[in-house]
Amino acid sequence: MTSNNTPIHTSAKAATSRNSSGDPDKKTKRQPTPLIVYAALVAFAVISYVTLPNPLQPHHGEEPSIRHVFYYGWLTAISTGLGAIPLAFAPDLPSYWVGISNAIAAGMMIAASYSLLFEGCTFDDPKDSSSIPVVVRTAMGAIIGLIFINVTEKFLSGHEELSVGGLAGADAKRALLIFFVMTLHSFSEGVGIGVSFGGVHGSELGVFISASLAVHNIPEGLAMAVTLMPRGTSLPTAIVFAVLTSFPQPLMAVPAYVFVHHFIPILPAGLGFAGGAMAWVALFELLMEAIEDSGLLTTAVVSTISLAGMHFLNEMIDAGARS
């Protein structure tokens, strides 16, 4: 972790020098974008074109095709990459502002964690055949999620040679943790997309839920990007990592749509799993570093505002889904 008087190392060759006031003596050195990143961006574009269904939206009362389900799940994944775009205008940040960005990401993740746990505890679907209460399933998932992220963190701590998007050491470990929890979160969202297409009004509800998740994924992409770009990662790399966190959404949407009755009972546990893991990283990784970089009071204010804003966005999306 870093402090206001400590340089943020992006690798052995790229570091930002800072004076005692926390201002950078020079700009953060951007890591070169690997060719594989550009190849991934091209692949994203090709997939978006090749899988485009015709017509784009299923007709009213018509059963959605597997291609429709995959494509709308794919659009939610692609939208995550948009979250990195704002950082293209301010990629070089002093350590104080890196702390602010971590506080923003922490607030977003805490709000998302609350929404996941709440959704799991209040889950109600006529096709849910499980005799185990949804609260118990959600709690079990959350406990397993906490255990999983702790084991993952200990494993990553023993591998100091890690390198992610040009980051190394502690920065790489933190980026991987956030990548893991965002990806885990996407599994449950992918199941949600598939289930929504499988209902009586699936042709309309599935499209709406997918659009809502696409909007919801943009700030989640931002949360991923703020762990990478202020430390020297390039914009294309941050976009690819953000999109990759949502890859499970189209991949899980299709089997959930085909086997909807089998996936519904495990959805609360999946929501709890992602919520528990996300809460741990937000509270014990991002907030701790934000406090070191920006101070307790600033972190508390910024993360609270971020949490409230993300929660308000979630409420707006949920209200639209219910209407």
SEKOLBA-521279 format. One line per field, with one value per residue (C-alpha): residue in one letter; chain; x, z, y; residue number from 0. Coordinates in Angstrom, 3 decimals, decimal comma, padded with zeros to 6 digits, always signed. Example, Ala and Ser with C-alpha at 12.3 -4.5 7.8 and 13.67 -1.06 7.14 Angstrom:
BEGIN
residuo = (a  s)
cadena = (A  A)
xx = (+012,300  +013,670)
zz = (+007,800  +007,140)
yy = (-004,500  -001,060)
num = (0  1)
// end
This chain:
BEGIN
residuo = (m  t  s  n  n  t  p  i  h  t  s  a  k  a  a  t  s  r  n  s  s  g  d  p  d  k  k  t  k  r  q  p  t  p  l  i  v  y  a  a  l  v  a  f  a  v  i  s  y  v  t  l  p  n  p  l  q  p  h  h  g  e  e  p  s  i  r  h  v  f  y  y  g  w  l  t  a  i  s  t  g  l  g  a  i  p  l  a  f  a  p  d  l  p  s  y  w  v  g  i  s  n  a  i  a  a  g  m  m  i  a  a  s  y  s  l  l  f  e  g  c  t  f  d  d  p  k  d  s  s  s  i  p  v  v  v  r  t  a  m  g  a  i  i  g  l  i  f  i  n  v  t  e  k  f  l  s  g  h  e  e  l  s  v  g  g  l  a  g  a  d  a  k  r  a  l  l  i  f  f  v  m  t  l  h  s  f  s  e  g  v  g  i  g  v  s  f  g  g  v  h  g  s  e  l  g  v  f  i  s  a  s  l  a  v  h  n  i  p  e  g  l  a  m  a  v  t  l  m  p  r  g  t  s  l  p  t  a  i  v  f  a  v  l  t  s  f  p  q  p  l  m  a  v  p  a  y  v  f  v  h  h  f  i  p  i  l  p  a  g  l  g  f  a  g  g  a  m  a  w  v  a  l  f  e  l  l  m  e  a  i  e  d  s  g  l  l  t  t  a  v  v  s  t  i  s  l  a  g  m  h  f  l  n  e  m  i  d  a  g  a  r  s)
cadena = (A  A  A  A  A  A  A  A  A  A  A  A  A  A  A  A  A  A  A  A  A  A  A  A  A  A  A  A  A  A  A  A  A  A  A  A  A  A  A  A  A  A  A  A  A  A  A  A  A  A  A  A  A  A  A  A  A  A  A  A  A  A  A  A  A  A  A  A  A  A  A  A  A  A  A  A  A  A  A  A  A  A  A  A  A  A  A  A  A  A  A  A  A  A  A  A  A  A  A  A  A  A  A  A  A  A  A  A  A  A  A  A  A  A  A  A  A  A  A  A  A  A  A  A  A  A  A  A  A  A  A  A  A  A  A  A  A  A  A  A  A  A  A  A  A  A  A  A  A  A  A  A  A  A  A  A  A  A  A  A  A  A  A  A  A  A  A  A  A  A  A  A  A  A  A  A  A  A  A  A  A  A  A  A  A  A  A  A  A  A  A  A  A  A  A  A  A  A  A  A  A  A  A  A  A  A  A  A  A  A  A  A  A  A  A  A  A  A  A  A  A  A  A  A  A  A  A  A  A  A  A  A  A  A  A  A  A  A  A  A  A  A  A  A  A  A  A  A  A  A  A  A  A  A  A  A  A  A  A  A  A  A  A  A  A  A  A  A  A  A  A  A  A  A  A  A  A  A  A  A  A  A  A  A  A  A  A  A  A  A  A  A  A  A  A  A  A  A  A  A  A  A  A  A  A  A  A  A  A  A  A  A  A  A  A  A  A  A  A  A  A  A  A)
xx = (+000,000  +001,076  +001,062  +001,195  +004,991  +005,581  +005,896  +003,404  +005,342  +003,763  +006,806  +010,552  +010,880  +007,831  +007,168  +005,761  +007,981  +006,157  +007,228  +006,098  +002,934  +001,766  +002,181  +003,869  +007,265  +006,491  +003,640  +002,996  +004,844  +002,301  +002,951  +003,030  -000,133  +000,570  -000,436  -002,735  -004,828  -005,405  -006,181  -008,764  -010,404  -010,636  -012,082  -014,723  -015,761  -015,885  -018,006  -020,376  -020,871  -020,979  -023,438  -025,838  -029,318  -031,897  -034,210  -032,302  -035,183  -037,550  -041,057  -043,766  -044,851  -042,090  -039,732  -036,213  -033,539  -030,295  -028,575  -030,750  -029,922  -026,175  -026,110  -027,865  -025,596  -022,663  -023,839  -023,877  -020,279  -019,116  -020,752  -018,403  -015,530  -017,206  -016,438  -012,754  -013,392  -013,579  -010,068  -008,758  -009,076  -007,271  -004,977  -002,093  -003,032  -001,025  -001,248  -003,893  -006,194  -005,407  -006,777  -009,874  -010,355  -010,031  -012,630  -014,993  -014,480  -014,993  -018,266  -019,519  -018,560  -020,164  -023,405  -023,252  -022,559  -025,580  -027,772  -026,591  -027,216  -030,583  -031,653  -030,635  -032,488  -035,681  -035,511  -038,954  -039,680  -042,525  -040,071  -037,882  -038,277  -035,778  -037,015  -034,084  -035,094  -033,558  -031,990  -030,133  -028,972  -027,790  -025,965  -024,287  -023,161  -021,815  -019,804  -018,325  -017,527  -015,665  -013,695  -012,898  -011,604  -009,491  -007,907  -007,343  -005,743  -003,357  -002,444  -001,695  +000,331  +002,768  +003,389  +005,167  +006,270  +002,715  +002,281  -001,098  -001,560  +001,892  +001,384  +003,561  +003,627  +000,906  -000,730  -001,023  -002,456  -005,120  -006,041  -006,402  -008,598  -010,930  -010,891  -011,890  -014,780  -016,116  -015,965  -017,707  -020,371  -020,908  -021,745  -024,882  -025,787  -025,427  -027,800  -030,207  -030,172  -030,903  -033,694  -035,331  -035,486  -037,065  -040,293  -043,685  -042,791  -039,154  -038,885  -039,587  -038,322  -035,015  -034,193  -035,063  -033,054  -030,081  -030,291  -030,505  -027,450  -025,563  -026,093  -025,208  -021,963  -020,514  -019,617  -018,365  -015,983  -014,888  -014,194  -011,901  -010,218  -009,350  -007,222  -005,213  -004,883  -003,689  -000,777  +000,351  -001,846  -002,949  -006,573  -006,963  -005,649  -008,064  -010,975  -010,076  -009,767  -013,101  -014,859  -013,266  -014,801  -018,235  -017,442  -019,432  -022,628  -023,197  -021,590  -023,918  -027,012  -027,358  -027,305  -029,483  -032,023  -031,945  -032,065  -033,941  -035,586  -032,205  -030,502  -033,186  -032,685  -028,937  -029,286  -029,632  -026,447  -024,637  -025,775  -024,583  -021,243  -020,492  -021,809  -019,651  -016,481  -017,088  -017,708  -014,413  -012,319  -014,080  -013,705  -010,301  -008,417  -009,704  -010,808  -007,614  -005,439  -007,694  -007,284  -003,488  -003,423  -006,176  -006,918  -009,804  -012,181  -011,772  -012,137  -015,273  -016,928  -015,991  -016,857  -020,194  -021,116  -020,056  -022,065  -025,149  -024,861  -024,456  -027,336  -029,541  -028,666  -029,510  -032,837  -033,696  -032,880  -034,890  -037,839  -037,817  -037,701  -040,736  -042,837)
zz = (+000,000  -000,505  +001,443  +000,477  +000,825  -000,944  -004,684  -006,362  -008,237  -011,368  -012,173  -011,701  -014,727  -014,231  -011,091  -010,202  -008,081  -005,482  -003,149  +000,465  -000,533  -002,602  -005,961  -008,728  -009,883  -013,232  -014,887  -014,293  -016,934  -019,089  -019,597  -023,300  -024,490  -025,328  -028,782  -027,170  -025,786  -029,269  -030,477  -027,693  -028,704  -032,298  -031,073  -029,069  -032,204  -034,292  -031,692  -031,505  -035,279  -035,837  -033,027  -033,902  -034,069  -036,737  -035,662  -032,865  -030,409  -030,286  -031,498  -028,879  -027,607  -029,545  -027,655  -027,616  -029,392  -027,768  -030,016  -028,576  -025,004  -025,693  -027,552  -024,831  -022,246  -024,459  -024,642  -020,835  -020,808  -023,423  -021,542  -018,596  -020,700  -020,953  -017,283  -018,097  -020,558  -017,975  -016,777  -020,281  -019,405  -016,049  -016,062  -014,073  -010,437  -007,313  -004,521  -002,741  -005,751  -006,152  -002,615  -003,687  -006,634  -004,313  -001,991  -004,942  -006,050  -002,476  -002,160  -005,438  -004,424  -000,984  -002,584  -005,123  -002,346  -000,375  -003,475  -004,146  -000,569  -000,402  -003,716  -002,511  +000,801  -000,889  -003,894  -004,850  -007,939  -008,524  -010,175  -007,042  -005,922  -003,043  +000,515  +002,011  +002,862  +000,565  +003,534  +004,519  +000,951  +000,637  +003,983  +003,058  -000,234  +001,540  +004,024  +001,228  -000,655  +002,356  +002,769  -000,939  -001,113  +002,038  +000,585  -002,708  -000,931  +001,013  -002,171  -004,027  -001,074  -001,572  -005,189  -005,189  -008,802  -010,014  -012,910  -014,087  -016,774  -016,057  -012,269  -009,938  -006,311  -004,028  -006,829  -008,968  -006,057  -005,400  -009,068  -009,254  -006,138  -007,599  -010,936  -009,194  -007,207  -010,212  -012,255  -009,516  -009,382  -013,116  -012,785  -010,792  -013,126  -016,129  -014,513  -013,868  -017,558  -018,650  -016,095  -017,152  -020,783  -019,694  -018,268  -019,892  -020,955  -021,577  -024,928  -023,249  -019,697  -020,795  -023,005  -020,238  -017,570  -019,937  -020,629  -016,903  -016,188  -019,018  -017,314  -013,953  -015,351  -016,395  -012,849  -012,124  -015,057  -013,514  -010,222  -012,091  -014,094  -011,076  -009,712  -012,935  -014,793  -011,961  -011,532  -015,158  -017,035  -020,501  -021,378  -023,841  -021,197  -018,577  -021,017  -021,779  -018,084  -017,342  -020,129  -019,046  -015,564  -017,222  -019,578  -017,430  -018,146  -021,744  -020,944  -018,004  -019,583  -022,216  -019,914  -017,375  -020,144  -021,366  -017,874  -016,079  -013,515  -012,392  -012,036  -010,103  -006,741  -006,648  -007,624  -004,011  -003,004  -006,025  -005,116  -001,539  -002,686  -004,886  -002,278  +000,521  -001,570  -002,879  +000,611  +001,895  -000,863  -000,563  +003,227  +003,816  +000,625  -001,096  +001,988  +003,898  +001,066  +000,559  +004,227  +003,929  +000,822  +001,497  +005,230  +007,245  +006,986  +003,224  +002,604  +004,746  +002,958  -000,585  -000,112  +001,494  -001,402  -003,870  -001,984  -001,918  -005,623  -006,603  -004,332  -005,894  -009,366  -008,284  -006,870  -010,119  -012,126  -009,782  -009,853  -013,647  -013,594  -011,281  -013,292)
yy = (+000,000  +003,577  +006,802  +010,480  +010,431  +007,124  +006,620  +004,324  +001,655  +000,289  -001,872  -001,874  +000,427  +002,658  +004,649  +008,033  +010,257  +012,356  +015,118  +015,559  +017,410  +014,438  +016,221  +014,232  +015,475  +013,951  +012,165  +008,508  +006,550  +004,719  +001,041  +000,056  -001,669  -005,338  -006,550  -009,111  -006,250  -004,833  -008,355  -008,664  -005,374  -006,580  -009,883  -007,988  -006,103  -009,298  -011,114  -008,146  -008,283  -012,055  -012,801  -009,962  -011,549  -010,750  -009,238  -007,524  -007,877  -010,875  -010,095  -009,674  -013,086  -014,841  -017,140  -015,651  -017,645  -018,713  -016,188  -013,399  -014,450  -014,605  -011,295  -009,316  -010,880  -009,914  -006,298  -006,100  -007,350  -004,841  -001,964  -002,587  -001,301  +002,109  +002,659  +003,143  +005,993  +008,862  +008,041  +008,717  +012,424  +012,153  +009,116  +010,667  +011,158  +012,065  +009,498  +011,609  +011,315  +007,635  +007,309  +009,234  +006,891  +003,893  +005,409  +005,882  +002,289  +001,047  +002,949  +001,507  -002,014  -001,747  -000,552  -003,374  -005,884  -004,664  -004,931  -008,486  -009,626  -007,874  -009,361  -012,802  -012,486  -011,249  -013,583  -014,829  -016,866  -019,330  -021,724  -021,887  -025,506  -025,457  -026,084  -024,120  -020,503  -017,913  -016,093  -019,260  -019,866  -016,272  -016,414  -019,690  -018,172  -015,073  -017,154  -019,261  -016,044  -014,625  -017,843  -017,961  -014,394  -014,905  -018,036  -016,223  -013,268  -015,519  -017,350  -014,097  -012,772  -015,622  -014,667  -011,315  -011,827  -011,234  -008,838  -007,571  -004,949  -003,527  -003,609  -005,628  -006,741  -005,360  -003,378  -006,499  -008,481  -005,871  -005,634  -009,415  -009,508  -006,900  -008,702  -011,942  -010,465  -008,566  -011,756  -013,764  -011,092  -011,505  -015,204  -014,428  -011,562  -013,879  -016,354  -013,484  -012,543  -016,109  -016,524  -013,242  -014,414  -017,695  -016,272  -015,841  -012,299  -013,155  -011,406  -008,040  -008,616  -010,132  -007,159  -004,704  -006,546  -006,723  -002,986  -002,274  -004,413  -002,720  +000,661  -000,886  -002,327  +001,036  +002,188  -001,327  -000,933  +002,357  +000,568  -001,822  +000,936  +003,114  +000,282  +000,141  +003,437  +005,738  +003,327  +003,380  +000,893  +002,037  +002,800  -000,133  -002,541  -001,171  -001,529  -005,151  -006,036  -004,352  -006,277  -009,551  -009,179  -009,410  -012,308  -014,770  -012,849  -014,070  -017,433  -018,098  -016,527  -019,271  -022,351  -020,524  -019,853  -023,460  -025,012  -022,254  -024,568  -025,917  -022,541  -020,665  -022,473  -021,711  -018,048  -016,715  -018,572  -017,135  -013,620  -014,106  -015,514  -012,495  -010,040  -011,451  -011,501  -007,991  -006,573  -007,997  -006,455  -003,086  -002,873  -004,437  -003,598  -000,466  +001,479  +000,697  +001,990  +005,009  +005,944  +005,723  +007,896  +010,426  +010,310  +008,899  +011,867  +012,343  +008,612  +008,420  +011,352  +010,277  +006,598  +007,509  +009,794  +007,092  +004,465  +006,687  +007,482  +003,820  +002,819  +005,494  +004,187  +000,628  +001,787  +003,584  +000,449  -001,782  +000,613  +000,528  -003,276  -003,442  -000,964)
num = (0  1  2  3  4  5  6  7  8  9  10  11  12  13  14  15  16  17  18  19  20  21  22  23  24  25  26  27  28  29  30  31  32  33  34  35  36  37  38  39  40  41  42  43  44  45  46  47  48  49  50  51  52  53  54  55  56  57  58  59  60  61  62  63  64  65  66  67  68  69  70  71  72  73  74  75  76  77  78  79  80  81  82  83  84  85  86  87  88  89  90  91  92  93  94  95  96  97  98  99  100  101  102  103  104  105  106  107  108  109  110  111  112  113  114  115  116  117  118  119  120  121  122  123  124  125  126  127  128  129  130  131  132  133  134  135  136  137  138  139  140  141  142  143  144  145  146  147  148  149  150  151  152  153  154  155  156  157  158  159  160  161  162  163  164  165  166  167  168  169  170  171  172  173  174  175  176  177  178  179  180  181  182  183  184  185  186  187  188  189  190  191  192  193  194  195  196  197  198  199  200  201  202  203  204  205  206  207  208  209  210  211  212  213  214  215  216  217  218  219  220  221  222  223  224  225  226  227  228  229  230  231  232  233  234  235  236  237  238  239  240  241  242  243  244  245  246  247  248  249  250  251  252  253  254  255  256  257  258  259  260  261  262  263  264  265  266  267  268  269  270  271  272  273  274  275  276  277  278  279  280  281  282  283  284  285  286  287  288  289  290  291  292  293  294  295  296  297  298  299  300  301  302  303  304  305  306  307  308  309  310  311  312  313  314  315  316  317  318  319  320  321  322)
// end
